[in-house]
Amino acid sequence: MAMQWGTAVYLYPIESTYVERYARPPAPGKQLIEARMYGGQWQADGRGWTLSWTADSILRFLSQ
């Protein structure tokens, strides 16, 4: 995964399963909308939240 801040790009690894775990729900703004735009799916799972990607959707997100 990557995040751009100004002219810097910050890279961080994604799980080989393409599932990221979060303790809190996604922010209703950019975090939720952007993931959905590129095919990411947020779900509550009883222990927190997961953001699931497919190989194609993560490539779309990273090449934005």
N, C-alpha and C positions, 0 to 999 in steps of 0.2 A: 504494500500500500504506500501511498505517497500523499504528502500535503505540501502545498506551495504557500509560502508566506513571503510576500514581496518578491525578491529575485531568488530567494533560497527555496530549494526543494528538499523536504525531509522524507526519507524513506524508512519504512519499518516493515518487518516481515508479517506475512499473513499465514495462518495455520494451513497445513497441507490439506485439511478437510474443507477449507474455504468457509469456516464458521468461526466468528469472533464472539466472545462472551463479554457481556457488560452487566454491571450491578444495577444500573439505572436505565430507565427507558430513554429512547432517543429524544433529542430536543425536537420540538414540533416544527422548527424552521428548517434550515439548510441541511442539517444532519439526516433528517428523515426524508425530505424531498429528494435530495441528491442521490441517496442510496436507491430509492425507488426508481428514479429516472434511468439509472444504469442497470437495474435488475436485482439489486440487493433486497433481501426480504427480512424485515424485523419481526421477531416473535417473542412473546413472553413464554417462559418455559417453567415457571414455578420457582426457579432458583435465581432468576434475573431475566436478562434479555439476550437474545442471540441475533446476530446479523449474518445471514447466510448468502453466499455468492455461488455462482457457477464459474467454471473456467472462462466462459465467454463473457459473462457479466463483469467479472473482475478486470478483464482486459479492456472492456468498454470504459469502465470507471477510470482506469489508470491512463488511458489514452485521451481523456477529455481535454 
